[in-house]
Amino acid sequence: MRKIVRSMMILSLLAALAGCAKDDSEVIKIGAVGPMTGDQSKMGTDLKNSVELAVAEWNERGGVLGKKIVMIAGDDQADPKQAVSMANKFINQKVVGVVGHWNSSCSIPASKYYNDENVVMITPATTNPKLTLQGFSRVFRVCGTDDQQGRIAAEFVVNKLKPARIAVIHDKTAYGQGLAEYFKKALGEKVKIVFYNGIVLRDADYKAVLTAIKETKPDAYFFGGVYPEAGRLVRQANEIGLAAPMITGDGVFDPTFIDIAGKAAEGAFVTFGRDPSGLPTAQSFISKYTARYGSPGPYSLNAYDAANIILSAIEKTGTTDGAKLAAYISKTTFKGGFGDIAFDKNGDVKKAPYVVWAVRDGKFQQVP
């Protein structure tokens, strides 16, 4: 009797494995990866939701190449090592395209694995220029770069704020430190930099470094980093009487920053893309996303566009081969939420305009 039961169990297992293999051949897998847990989890959730929406729309139209599309979500925890682990997991799962990662420190190390294994990767949010300067033909981004927004921030500081003295700090990550360096470079000798240093990521108390900054008597300070740290920085700066305004980058552009900082967020300046709410090309996405998930996040539209680019490339080329998809993507102009999307030889978008936003009355408002 035991032999019969054991035999039946083995047969059931083999049948299940055979069924999985059959299912795998009948679906096309797309990865969505970012920080799904931890203090940056909202960004990962925004990314996942957008890819999920794009996949649902394609499946409603019959999928692609006659196959159903399956999205696989991955959590890189905003950690470079976990990002590499997720890349290898996706590769083993036969994912044919990836939307992600969110953090530069995750996208850069993971990109090599995707490229080497013939998987197309499009990041909606990684801005460190190094990502697309590695010579990887299968790696793209649908956002701008830190040298671009660093220059815009510097021009705003020089021409609008006109400080005599400025402090510069960063979170020591590929994104934060890179952005701070590009800002510093663009600033040149136009403003005296009286303080330059890094902070400890995820530290609860920044008052020591803020006190050191206060002693240099800056008229403003620049922060390269993400919204959890930025929120604590401006709140604690207010508590110690550091009245200088913060200027920062796209990693801070989220309502969560204001939630963390409270009233201390008032007067902070952030570089980010233009507002898509008035663009006809973005209305369908905004309406569908809002109905399904609530208000879109800052990079939701980018992630949606990235997913649609990958799936459109599969449909038009009739293949999931990464090299052929990348060749098609690199020479094609796509219709996106912000308008036309076309890539240069490095895999960067040809048009990525940044503007300056200010926190006023508890909301981000574009600076004229």
C-alpha positions as CSV (number, residue, x, y, z in Angstrom):
1,M,0.0,0.0,0.0
2,R,2.8,2.4,0.9
3,K,4.5,1.7,-2.5
4,I,1.2,2.5,-4.3
5,V,0.8,5.8,-2.3
6,R,4.5,6.7,-2.9
7,S,4.1,6.0,-6.6
8,M,0.9,8.1,-6.8
9,M,2.7,11.0,-5.1
10,I,5.6,10.8,-7.5
11,L,3.3,10.7,-10.5
12,S,1.4,13.7,-9.1
13,L,4.6,15.6,-8.7
14,L,5.7,14.8,-12.2
15,A,2.4,15.9,-13.6
16,A,2.6,19.1,-11.6
17,L,6.0,19.8,-13.0
18,A,4.9,19.0,-16.5
19,G,2.0,21.4,-16.0
20,C,4.3,24.1,-14.9
21,A,6.6,23.6,-17.8
22,K,3.6,23.8,-20.1
23,D,2.3,26.9,-18.4
24,D,5.8,28.5,-18.6
25,S,5.8,28.0,-22.4
26,E,2.4,29.6,-22.7
27,V,3.1,32.8,-20.8
28,I,5.5,35.8,-21.1
29,K,7.0,36.9,-17.8
30,I,7.8,40.5,-17.0
31,G,9.6,41.5,-13.8
32,A,8.8,44.6,-11.6
33,V,11.5,45.2,-9.0
34,G,12.2,47.8,-6.4
35,P,12.1,48.4,-2.7
36,M,8.8,46.7,-1.8
37,T,9.6,46.7,1.9
38,G,11.3,49.1,4.2
39,D,11.2,52.9,4.4
40,Q,11.2,53.3,0.6
41,S,8.5,50.7,0.1
42,K,6.0,53.3,-1.4
43,M,8.3,53.7,-4.4
44,G,8.4,50.0,-5.0
45,T,4.7,49.7,-4.6
46,D,4.1,52.6,-7.1
47,L,6.4,50.8,-9.6
48,K,4.7,47.4,-9.1
49,N,1.2,48.9,-9.5
50,S,2.1,50.6,-12.7
51,V,3.5,47.5,-14.3
52,E,0.6,45.5,-13.1
53,L,-1.8,48.0,-14.7
54,A,0.1,47.8,-18.1
55,V,0.1,44.0,-18.0
56,A,-3.7,43.9,-17.2
57,E,-4.4,46.1,-20.1
58,W,-2.4,44.0,-22.5
59,N,-4.0,40.8,-21.2
60,E,-7.5,42.3,-21.7
61,R,-6.5,42.8,-25.4
62,G,-5.4,39.2,-25.7
63,G,-1.8,39.3,-24.3
64,V,1.2,39.4,-26.7
65,L,2.2,36.9,-29.3
66,G,-0.9,34.9,-28.4
67,K,0.3,34.4,-24.8
68,K,-0.8,35.7,-21.4
69,I,1.6,38.1,-19.7
70,V,2.5,37.4,-16.1
71,M,4.1,40.0,-13.9
72,I,6.5,38.8,-11.2
73,A,7.2,41.3,-8.4
74,G,10.6,41.4,-6.7
75,D,11.8,43.2,-3.6
76,D,15.4,44.4,-3.7
77,Q,14.9,46.2,-0.3
78,A,16.9,49.1,-1.7
79,D,20.0,47.0,-1.1
80,P,22.6,46.4,-3.8
81,K,23.3,42.7,-2.7
82,Q,19.6,41.9,-2.7
83,A,19.2,43.6,-6.1
84,V,21.8,41.2,-7.6
85,S,20.0,38.3,-5.9
86,M,16.7,39.4,-7.4
87,A,18.3,39.8,-10.8
88,N,19.5,36.2,-10.7
89,K,16.1,35.0,-9.5
90,F,14.4,36.7,-12.4
91,I,16.8,35.2,-14.8
92,N,16.2,31.7,-13.4
93,Q,12.5,32.3,-13.6
94,K,12.9,33.1,-17.4
95,V,11.7,36.7,-17.1
96,V,12.2,38.4,-20.5
97,G,12.1,42.0,-19.5
98,V,12.5,44.0,-16.2
99,V,11.0,47.3,-15.1
100,G,13.4,48.5,-12.3
101,H,15.2,49.0,-10.2
102,W,14.4,52.2,-8.4
103,N,17.6,53.0,-6.6
104,S,20.8,53.7,-8.5
105,S,22.8,51.6,-6.1
106,C,20.6,48.7,-7.0
107,S,20.2,49.2,-10.8
108,I,23.9,49.6,-11.4
109,P,25.1,46.2,-10.0
110,A,22.0,44.3,-11.2
111,S,22.2,45.7,-14.8
112,K,25.3,43.5,-15.6
113,Y,23.4,40.3,-14.9
114,Y,20.4,41.3,-17.0
115,N,22.6,42.4,-19.9
116,D,24.8,39.3,-19.7
117,E,21.8,37.0,-19.7
118,N,20.1,38.7,-22.6
119,V,17.3,40.4,-20.6
120,V,16.1,43.9,-21.3
121,M,16.0,46.2,-18.3
122,I,14.3,49.6,-18.3
123,T,14.5,51.6,-15.1
124,P,11.8,54.2,-14.4
125,A,13.8,56.1,-11.7
126,T,17.5,55.4,-11.6
127,T,19.3,58.7,-12.4
128,N,23.0,58.1,-11.8
129,P,24.7,58.5,-15.2
130,K,27.0,55.5,-14.6
131,L,24.1,53.1,-15.3
132,T,24.0,53.7,-19.0
133,L,27.7,54.4,-19.4
134,Q,28.7,50.8,-18.9
135,G,28.3,49.8,-22.5
136,F,25.3,47.5,-21.9
137,S,23.0,47.5,-24.9
138,R,20.1,46.0,-23.1
139,V,19.8,48.6,-20.4
140,F,17.6,51.7,-20.7
141,R,16.1,54.4,-18.5
142,V,13.0,56.5,-19.0
143,C,14.0,59.3,-16.6
144,G,16.6,61.9,-16.6
145,T,20.1,61.9,-15.1
146,D,21.8,63.4,-12.1
147,D,24.1,65.6,-14.2
148,Q,21.0,67.2,-15.7
149,Q,19.1,67.8,-12.5
150,G,22.3,68.8,-10.6
151,R,22.8,71.5,-13.2
152,I,19.2,72.7,-13.0
153,A,19.4,72.8,-9.2
154,A,22.7,74.8,-9.3
155,E,21.2,77.3,-11.8
156,F,18.2,77.8,-9.6
157,V,20.4,78.4,-6.6
158,V,22.6,80.9,-8.4
159,N,19.9,82.8,-10.2
160,K,17.0,82.6,-7.9
161,L,18.1,82.0,-4.3
162,K,21.5,83.8,-4.7
163,P,23.1,82.6,-1.5
164,A,26.6,83.6,-0.5
165,R,27.3,80.4,1.4
166,I,25.9,76.9,0.9
167,A,26.4,73.5,2.6
168,V,26.2,70.2,0.7
169,I,25.4,66.8,2.3
170,H,24.5,63.4,0.9
171,D,23.5,59.9,2.0
172,K,26.7,58.2,0.6
173,T,24.7,56.1,-1.9
174,A,25.3,56.0,-5.6
175,Y,22.3,58.2,-6.2
176,G,22.7,60.7,-3.3
177,Q,26.4,61.2,-3.4
178,G,26.4,61.3,-7.2
179,L,23.7,64.0,-7.3
180,A,25.6,66.0,-4.7
181,E,28.8,65.8,-6.7
182,Y,27.1,66.9,-9.9
183,F,25.4,69.8,-8.1
184,K,28.7,70.8,-6.6
185,K,30.4,70.6,-10.0
186,A,27.7,72.7,-11.7
187,L,27.9,75.3,-8.9
188,G,31.6,75.8,-9.5
189,E,32.9,78.9,-7.9
190,K,29.7,80.8,-8.1
191,V,28.7,80.1,-4.4
192,K,31.1,79.4,-1.5
193,I,30.6,75.8,-0.3
194,V,31.2,76.0,3.5
195,F,30.4,72.4,4.3
196,Y,30.5,69.1,2.4
197,N,30.0,65.7,4.0
198,G,27.9,62.5,4.1
199,I,25.3,61.3,6.6
200,V,24.5,57.8,7.8
201,L,21.7,56.3,5.9
202,R,18.6,55.5,8.0
203,D,20.0,57.2,11.1
204,A,17.3,58.5,13.4
205,D,19.2,61.6,14.6
206,Y,21.0,64.0,12.3
207,K,21.3,66.9,14.8
208,A,25.0,66.6,15.2
209,V,25.7,67.1,11.5
210,L,23.0,69.8,11.3
211,T,24.6,71.6,14.2
212,A,28.0,71.5,12.4
213,I,26.3,72.9,9.3
214,K,24.6,75.6,11.3
215,E,27.9,76.8,12.7
216,T,29.1,77.5,9.1
217,K,26.2,80.0,8.7
218,P,25.0,78.8,5.3
219,D,22.2,80.6,3.4
220,A,21.0,77.3,2.1
221,Y,21.9,73.6,2.1
222,F,21.7,70.9,-0.6
223,F,20.9,67.3,0.1
224,G,21.5,64.3,-2.1
225,G,19.3,61.5,-1.0
226,V,15.8,60.1,-0.6
227,Y,12.7,61.3,1.2
228,P,12.9,59.4,4.6
229,E,16.2,61.1,5.4
230,A,15.2,64.4,3.9
231,G,12.1,64.5,6.0
232,R,14.1,63.9,9.2
233,L,16.7,66.4,8.2
234,V,14.4,69.4,7.6
235,R,12.4,68.5,10.7
236,Q,15.5,68.4,12.9
237,A,17.0,71.4,11.2
238,N,13.9,73.3,12.3
239,E,14.3,72.0,15.8
240,I,17.8,73.3,16.2
241,G,17.0,76.7,14.6
242,L,18.7,76.1,11.2
243,A,16.5,78.3,9.1
244,A,18.3,77.8,5.7
245,P,16.2,76.2,3.0
246,M,16.9,72.7,1.7
247,I,17.5,72.1,-2.0
248,T,17.3,68.5,-3.1
249,G,16.5,66.1,-5.9
250,D,13.9,63.8,-7.4
251,G,14.4,61.1,-4.7
252,V,12.6,63.5,-2.3
253,F,9.6,64.3,-4.6
254,D,6.9,62.4,-2.8
255,P,4.1,63.4,-0.3
256,T,5.7,61.1,2.2
257,F,8.5,63.6,2.6
258,I,6.0,66.2,3.7
259,D,4.3,63.7,6.0
260,I,7.6,63.0,7.7
261,A,8.8,66.6,7.9
262,G,5.5,68.2,8.8
263,K,5.5,72.0,8.7
264,A,9.3,72.0,8.5
265,A,9.0,70.9,4.9
266,E,7.7,74.4,3.9
267,G,10.1,76.2,1.7
268,A,12.1,73.2,0.6
269,F,13.0,73.0,-3.1
270,V,13.1,69.8,-5.2
271,T,14.1,69.1,-8.8
272,F,11.8,66.8,-10.6
273,G,10.0,66.5,-14.0
274,R,7.1,68.5,-15.1
275,D,3.6,67.9,-13.8
276,P,1.8,65.3,-16.1
277,S,-1.7,66.0,-14.8
278,G,-2.4,68.6,-17.6
279,L,-0.9,66.5,-20.4
280,P,-3.5,64.8,-22.7
281,T,-1.1,61.9,-23.2
282,A,-1.2,61.1,-19.5
283,Q,-5.0,61.3,-18.8
284,S,-5.9,57.7,-19.5
285,F,-3.1,56.4,-17.3
286,I,-4.0,58.8,-14.4
287,S,-7.7,57.9,-14.6
288,K,-7.1,54.1,-14.6
289,Y,-4.4,54.1,-12.0
290,T,-6.4,56.3,-9.6
291,A,-9.5,54.1,-9.9
292,R,-7.4,51.0,-9.2
293,Y,-4.8,52.1,-6.7
294,G,-5.3,55.7,-5.7
295,S,-3.1,58.7,-6.6
296,P,-0.1,57.8,-8.8
297,G,3.4,58.2,-7.3
298,P,6.1,60.4,-8.8
299,Y,7.5,57.6,-11.0
300,S,4.3,55.7,-11.6
301,L,3.9,57.0,-15.1
302,N,7.5,56.2,-15.9
303,A,7.1,52.6,-14.8
304,Y,3.9,52.3,-16.8
305,D,5.7,53.6,-19.9
306,A,8.7,51.3,-19.3
307,A,6.4,48.2,-19.2
308,N,4.6,49.3,-22.3
309,I,7.8,49.8,-24.2
310,I,9.0,46.2,-23.4
311,L,5.6,44.7,-24.3
312,S,5.3,46.8,-27.5
313,A,8.8,45.7,-28.5
314,I,7.9,42.0,-28.0
315,E,4.7,42.5,-30.1
316,K,6.5,44.3,-33.0
317,T,9.5,42.1,-33.2
318,G,7.6,38.8,-32.6
319,T,10.2,37.6,-30.2
320,T,11.3,37.7,-26.6
321,D,15.0,37.6,-27.5
322,G,16.7,40.4,-25.5
323,A,19.2,41.5,-28.2
324,K,16.4,41.9,-30.8
325,L,14.2,43.7,-28.3
326,A,17.0,46.1,-27.3
327,A,17.8,46.8,-31.0
328,Y,14.2,47.6,-31.7
329,I,13.8,49.8,-28.5
330,S,17.0,51.7,-29.3
331,K,15.8,52.9,-32.7
332,T,12.1,53.4,-32.1
333,T,10.1,56.4,-30.9
334,F,7.3,55.3,-28.4
335,K,4.2,57.1,-27.3
336,G,4.4,57.7,-23.6
337,G,2.6,59.6,-20.9
338,F,4.9,62.6,-21.2
339,G,4.8,62.4,-25.0
340,D,7.3,60.8,-27.4
341,I,10.0,58.6,-25.9
342,A,13.2,58.0,-27.9
343,F,16.6,56.8,-26.7
344,D,20.1,57.9,-27.5
345,K,23.1,55.6,-28.1
346,N,23.6,55.0,-24.3
347,G,20.0,54.1,-23.6
348,D,19.0,57.4,-22.1
349,V,15.9,59.3,-23.1
350,K,16.7,62.1,-25.5
351,K,14.4,64.5,-23.7
352,A,14.3,64.7,-19.9
353,P,13.4,68.2,-18.8
354,Y,13.7,69.0,-15.1
355,V,12.0,71.8,-13.3
356,V,12.1,73.1,-9.7
357,W,9.3,72.5,-7.2
358,A,8.7,74.1,-3.8
359,V,6.8,72.9,-0.8
360,R,4.1,75.5,-0.2
361,D,1.0,75.1,2.0
362,G,1.8,71.4,2.5
363,K,2.0,70.6,-1.2
364,F,4.6,70.5,-4.0
365,Q,4.1,73.4,-6.4
366,Q,6.1,74.1,-9.5
367,V,8.2,77.2,-9.3
368,P,7.5,79.5,-12.3
